[in-house]
Every structure is written in structure tokens, then in C-alpha cells.
Amino acid sequence: MNNDQQLRHSPRESARRALKTALAQGEWRPGDLLPTEQTLAEHYAVSRPTMRRAIEDLVEEGDLTSSAWGQARGWPHYPH
């Protein structure tokens, strides 16, 4: 299994996909603050550091924005 395949099956990738799906389905409206990393980690059954990395991935992809103090917000390109 190469690194790309491992990433697709990692807890980080699972959390990233779950968050992306929740955003696309309108769980959070554009500009809404997301729950804390700890709350999201507990909800999606991953560690807080794993959730942090998943959120960072979505920030890099442009699906979330993040403030200087680490609060993530839904990015406005999701139509809701």
C-alpha cells in the first residue's frame, strides 16, 4: 500500500471526509463557528490531534477558514 492509499484509510482522512460531508450537507452555515476540536474529535471518534490535522487539511483545501486562535469557520462557498 502506498502513502496515498494509507492516507485515504487513516483516521485523519476519515475525519476530513466526515467534516467535508457535514459542511456540504449544511450542518454548519457559512461563517458559523465549528464546535471545538475536542467536541468534534469525540463526535467522530478520533483523537483531538487527528481532528486538528483534518481541520488543517480542510483549511488548506479552502473548505474552512481558521482564525489566529484556532477557531474554524465554515467557508462561504458552500451554498446554504
C-alpha positions in Angstrom: 0.0 0.0 0.0 1.5 3.4 -1.0 1.3 6.5 1.1 -1.8 7.9 -0.7 -3.7 4.7 -0.1 -2.7 4.7 3.6 -3.9 8.4 3.9 -7.2 7.5 2.4 -7.8 4.9 5.1 -6.4 6.9 8.0 -8.5 8.3 10.9 -7.3 11.7 9.7 -8.8 11.2 6.3 -12.0 9.7 7.7 -12.4 12.8 9.9 -11.6 15.1 7.0 -14.2 13.4 4.8 -16.8 13.4 7.5 -16.3 17.2 8.1 -16.4 17.9 4.4 -19.7 16.0 4.1 -21.2 17.8 7.1 -20.3 21.1 5.6 -21.7 20.2 2.2 -24.9 19.0 3.8 -25.3 22.3 5.7 -24.6 21.1 9.2 -22.8 24.5 9.7 -23.7 27.6 7.7 -21.1 29.7 6.0 -19.3 31.7 8.7 -20.5 29.6 11.6 -18.0 28.7 14.2 -17.5 25.0 14.3 -17.5 23.1 17.6 -14.2 22.8 19.4 -11.6 20.3 18.2 -12.3 18.2 21.3 -16.0 18.1 20.7 -15.6 17.2 17.0 -13.0 14.6 17.9 -15.4 12.9 20.4 -18.2 13.1 17.9 -16.2 11.5 15.1 -14.3 9.1 17.5 -10.8 10.3 16.7 -8.1 11.9 18.8 -8.0 15.7 19.2 -4.6 15.9 17.3 -6.1 13.9 14.5 -9.1 16.2 14.3 -6.8 19.2 14.3 -4.9 17.8 11.3 -8.2 17.1 9.5 -9.3 20.7 10.1 -5.9 22.0 8.9 -6.3 19.9 5.7 -9.7 21.5 5.1 -8.3 25.0 5.7 -5.6 24.2 3.2 -8.2 22.9 0.7 -10.2 26.1 1.2 -13.2 24.4 2.8 -12.7 26.1 6.2 -11.2 29.3 7.4 -9.3 29.5 10.7 -8.6 32.4 13.0 -5.3 33.2 14.7 -6.6 31.5 17.8 -7.5 28.3 16.1 -11.3 28.7 15.7 -12.5 27.1 12.4 -15.4 28.6 10.5 -17.4 27.2 7.5 -16.2 28.7 4.3 -18.8 30.7 2.4 -18.7 28.7 -0.9 -21.0 26.1 0.5 -24.5 27.1 -0.8 -26.8 27.2 2.2 
